Amino acid sequence: MSTIGITGGTGFVGTHLTSLLVSKGYKVVIFTRHLPKATSKPPITYAHWDEDLGACDINGLKQLDAVVHLAGAGIADKRLTEKRKKEIVDSRVEGTEFLISKLKEHAPNCKTMVAASATGIYGADVPGIAAFTEAAPPANDFLGTTCQKWEAASSKASSFLRTTILRFGIVLGEESGAFPQFANPTSFGVVPILGSGNQVISWIEVDDLARLILFALEQQQISGTFNAVTPNPVTNRQLMKTISKIKGGIKIPVPVPAFLLKAALGELSEEVLKSCTVSAARTLSTGFTFNYPDITAAVTAILKEKETDN
C-alpha cells in the first residue's frame, strides 16, 4: 500500500491524517471540491471530486491503493433546519454511493476503504446499559437514522473492498473540532457547565484518531464497524474542570441552563445535552493502543500544542 486517497482531506481530521501518512512514507491524493491555487507536489496531490456535479478525477482514482472517506456536511456548522438536515444526509449517503461507484469503475488497485461514521448513531444513554457497543441498534432520531443510512451506503463497498467503518466520538484537538468551544471561555476566567454537567462525552484526541485510521488501513485482518473513542469517557463537568485545572488561574464555574442552550442552538442543543457512553472494547481488542487514553493527558497535549503554535 503506497497511495492513499482522502475525501474531506482538507478538514480537521483530514489534515492530521495527511500529516501522519506522509510521515510514514505514503503518498496522499486529497479529493476536494475546491482545488488549491498552488500546484500540488508529491507526496501530496489534489484531485477534483464533487458528487453534486458528478465530477471525479479519474486519474486520481487510478493511483489509489486505499481510500479514507471523511467527506460530509458539518452537523454543528448551522442550525438543523429541514433544508440543512437534507444537506447533511445527502452529502453522506449520495456522496458515499457516488465515491463507491467511481472506485469500482476506475480504481482497480484500491483494495481497502476506511469510512467515517459517528457515535451519534446510538442516541442517549439507556438505563441498564453500561455502554453502547457496535451491536447496539441505531437511535430513532435524526442522527441515528442519518448514521444508519450513511453506514449502509459505506457497507456497499464491502462487495469488492476490505471495508472498515469507524464511529467517531467527539474529536478533540487544538485548532478545530469541539475543543475550542469548551476551552475558549476559560481564558476569560469562566468555566461554563452545560445543562446538568453530568452528561457523558465519549471522545477521542485527533492524533489518536488519525493513528486509528492508519491502523485500520494497515491491518489486513480488520474490517467491519468499530467505535473510535477512548476507553475513558468523561462528563461535561469533568472535562471543563480538567481544562480549567491545566490552564491554571482563577476560574469561576458558570452553569448554562438547558433552556438557554435550546434557545441558542435549537435542535442541536439535544446533542450538547445528551449523555452517550460508548464502549471502546472492540477497538482495544484489535491491539490498537491510545497515546491519550485519559482526558488529562489529552488536554495537556492539546494545550501544549496551542502554546507552541502561539
C-alpha positions in Angstrom: 0.0 0.0 0.0 1.6 3.3 -1.1 -1.0 5.8 -2.2 -4.0 6.7 0.0 -6.9 8.8 -1.2 -8.8 11.0 1.3 -12.1 12.7 0.8 -12.6 15.5 3.2 -8.8 15.7 3.4 -8.7 19.5 3.8 -10.8 19.3 7.0 -9.8 19.0 10.7 -9.3 15.2 10.8 -8.1 15.0 7.2 -5.2 17.4 7.7 -4.0 15.4 10.8 -4.3 12.2 8.9 -2.5 13.6 5.8 0.5 14.6 8.0 0.7 11.2 9.6 0.5 9.3 6.3 3.2 11.5 4.8 5.4 10.9 7.9 5.0 7.2 7.3 6.1 7.3 3.7 2.7 7.2 2.0 1.6 9.3 -1.0 -1.7 11.1 -0.5 -4.3 12.1 -3.0 -6.8 14.6 -1.5 -10.1 14.6 -3.2 -11.8 18.0 -2.8 -14.4 20.3 -4.3 -12.0 23.2 -4.3 -8.6 22.6 -5.8 -5.8 24.8 -4.3 -4.4 27.6 -6.5 -0.8 26.4 -5.9 0.3 23.4 -8.0 0.3 20.3 -5.8 3.5 18.4 -5.4 4.2 14.8 -4.3 3.8 13.2 -1.8 0.5 15.2 -1.6 -1.5 15.8 -4.7 -5.1 17.1 -5.2 -7.9 15.7 -7.3 -11.3 17.2 -8.1 -14.3 15.5 -6.5 -17.9 16.8 -6.4 -20.8 14.4 -6.2 -23.3 17.2 -6.9 -21.8 17.7 -10.3 -21.0 14.0 -10.9 -17.3 15.0 -11.2 -14.4 12.9 -10.1 -10.8 13.0 -11.3 -10.3 9.5 -12.9 -6.5 9.8 -12.9 -6.6 10.4 -9.2 -8.7 7.3 -8.6 -6.4 5.1 -10.7 -3.5 5.8 -8.4 -5.2 4.5 -5.2 -4.2 1.5 -3.1 -6.7 2.5 -0.4 -9.2 5.3 0.4 -10.3 7.1 3.5 -13.8 8.6 3.2 -14.3 11.6 5.6 -16.4 14.0 3.5 -19.8 15.2 4.7 -21.6 18.4 5.6 -20.8 19.5 9.1 -23.6 18.7 11.6 -22.7 21.5 14.0 -22.0 24.2 11.4 -25.5 25.5 11.1 -28.9 25.2 12.8 -30.7 22.0 12.0 -33.4 23.3 9.7 -35.2 20.7 7.4 -33.1 22.0 4.5 -29.9 21.6 6.4 -30.9 18.1 7.5 -31.4 17.1 3.9 -27.9 18.5 3.0 -26.3 16.5 5.8 -28.0 13.3 4.8 -27.4 13.7 1.0 -23.8 14.7 1.5 -23.2 11.4 3.3 -25.4 8.9 1.6 -25.3 10.2 -2.0 -21.6 11.2 -1.7 -20.7 7.8 -0.4 -22.6 6.0 -3.1 -21.0 8.2 -5.8 -17.5 7.5 -4.4 -18.0 3.8 -4.3 -19.4 3.6 -7.8 -16.3 5.5 -9.1 -13.9 3.3 -7.1 -15.5 0.2 -8.5 -15.2 1.5 -12.1 -11.9 3.4 -12.1 -9.7 2.2 -9.2 -8.6 -1.4 -9.9 -5.7 -1.3 -7.4 -7.8 0.1 -4.5 -8.3 -2.8 -2.0 -9.3 -1.0 1.2 -11.7 1.6 2.4 -11.9 3.2 5.8 -15.1 5.2 6.2 -16.3 7.7 8.8 -19.5 7.4 10.8 -20.4 8.8 14.3 -21.4 7.7 17.7 -24.5 9.8 17.2 -25.9 6.6 15.8 -26.6 5.4 19.4 -28.7 8.3 20.8 -28.8 8.9 24.5 -27.7 6.5 27.3 -30.3 3.8 28.1 -30.9 2.8 31.8 -29.5 -0.7 32.4 -26.9 -0.5 29.6 -23.4 0.4 30.8 -22.1 1.5 27.4 -23.1 1.2 23.7 -21.3 -1.5 21.7 -21.2 -1.7 18.0 -24.0 -4.2 18.1 -26.5 -1.7 19.7 -29.4 -0.7 17.4 -29.5 2.8 16.0 -31.5 5.5 17.7 -34.8 6.6 16.2 -33.7 10.2 15.9 -32.1 12.4 13.2 -28.5 11.5 13.9 -29.3 7.8 14.5 -31.2 7.4 11.2 -28.6 9.5 9.3 -25.7 7.4 10.5 -27.6 4.2 9.8 -28.2 5.3 6.1 -24.5 6.5 5.9 -23.1 3.2 7.1 -25.5 1.3 4.8 -24.1 3.2 1.9 -20.4 2.6 3.0 -21.1 -1.1 3.5 -21.8 -1.5 -0.2 -18.1 -1.2 -0.8 -17.5 -4.5 1.1 -18.5 -6.4 -2.0 -15.2 -5.5 -3.6 -13.1 -3.8 -0.9 -12.0 -4.6 2.7 -14.2 -2.0 4.4 -13.9 -0.6 7.9 -16.3 1.9 9.4 -15.2 4.0 12.3 -17.8 5.6 14.5 -16.1 8.8 15.6 -16.8 10.1 19.1 -16.3 13.8 19.9 -12.9 14.7 18.3 -10.7 16.9 20.5 -7.9 18.9 19.0 -6.3 22.4 19.4 -7.2 24.1 16.1 -10.7 22.8 15.4 -13.3 20.4 16.5 -15.2 20.7 19.7 -12.2 21.6 22.0 -12.0 25.3 21.3 -15.7 25.7 22.1 -15.0 24.1 25.5 -11.7 25.8 26.2 -12.0 29.4 25.0 -14.3 30.7 27.7 -11.8 29.6 30.4 -9.4 32.2 29.0 -11.8 34.8 30.5 -12.0 33.1 33.9 -15.2 31.4 33.1 -15.9 27.6 33.2 -19.3 27.0 31.5 -21.1 23.9 32.7 -23.7 22.9 30.2 -27.0 21.8 31.5 -26.5 19.5 34.5 -22.9 18.9 33.5 -23.4 15.2 34.2 -23.9 14.2 30.5 -21.2 11.7 29.4 -19.0 12.6 26.4 -17.4 9.8 24.5 -14.3 11.3 22.9 -11.0 10.8 21.1 -8.0 13.0 20.6 -7.5 13.9 16.9 -4.0 12.4 16.6 -5.1 9.2 18.1 -8.0 9.2 15.6 -5.5 9.6 12.8 -3.4 6.7 14.2 -6.5 4.6 14.4 -7.4 5.2 10.8 -3.9 4.3 9.7 -4.1 1.2 11.9 -7.3 0.2 10.1 -5.6 0.8 6.7 -2.6 -1.3 7.5 -4.1 -4.2 9.5 -5.5 -6.5 6.9 -7.5 -8.6 9.4 -9.6 -5.6 10.4 -13.0 -5.0 8.8 -16.5 -4.1 10.0 -17.6 -1.4 12.4 -15.6 0.0 15.4 -16.2 2.7 17.9 -13.5 5.4 17.6 -13.5 6.5 21.2 -11.1 6.2 24.1 -11.9 3.7 26.9 -12.3 6.6 29.4 -15.4 8.8 28.6 -15.9 11.9 30.8 -18.8 14.1 31.9 -19.1 17.6 30.7 -18.3 18.8 34.2 -15.1 16.6 34.4 -13.9 17.9 31.0 -14.4 21.5 32.0 -12.7 21.1 35.3 -9.7 19.3 33.6 -9.3 22.2 31.1 -9.6 24.7 33.9 -7.1 23.0 36.2 -4.5 22.5 33.4 -4.8 26.1 32.2 -4.5 27.4 35.7 -5.5 30.7 37.3 -8.9 31.6 38.9 -11.8 30.1 37.1 -15.5 30.6 38.1 -18.0 27.8 37.2 -21.0 29.2 35.4 -24.0 27.0 34.8 -25.6 27.3 31.4 -29.2 26.2 31.8 -30.7 23.8 29.2 -33.4 26.3 28.1 -30.7 28.9 27.1 -28.9 26.2 25.1 -32.1 25.3 23.4 -32.8 28.9 22.6 -29.4 29.4 21.1 -28.8 26.2 19.3 -32.3 24.8 18.5 -32.3 21.1 17.9 -28.5 20.9 18.1 -28.9 21.5 21.9 -30.1 18.0 22.2 -26.7 16.7 21.2 -24.9 19.0 23.6 -27.1 17.9 26.5 -27.2 14.2 25.6 -25.3 11.7 27.6 -23.8 9.0 25.4 -21.5 6.4 26.9 -19.7 4.3 24.2 -17.6 1.2 24.6 -14.0 1.0 23.2 -13.7 -2.7 24.0 -13.9 -3.9 20.4 -11.3 -1.4 19.2 -9.0 -2.3 22.0 -9.4 -6.0 21.1 -7.6 -5.3 17.8 -4.4 -4.4 19.6 -4.7 -0.7 19.0 -3.3 1.4 21.8 -4.2 5.0 22.6 -1.5 7.6 23.2 -4.0 9.7 25.0 -6.4 7.3 26.7 -7.4 9.7 29.5 -8.7 13.3 29.4 -5.9 14.8 31.5 -3.2 13.5 29.1 -5.2 14.6 26.0 -6.0 18.2 27.3 -2.3 18.6 28.5 -1.1 17.7 25.0 -3.6 19.9 23.2 -2.9 23.0 25.3 0.8 22.4 25.0 0.4 22.3 21.2 -1.6 25.6 21.3 1.2 27.3 23.3 3.8 26.0 20.8 1.7 27.4 17.9 1.4 30.8 19.6 
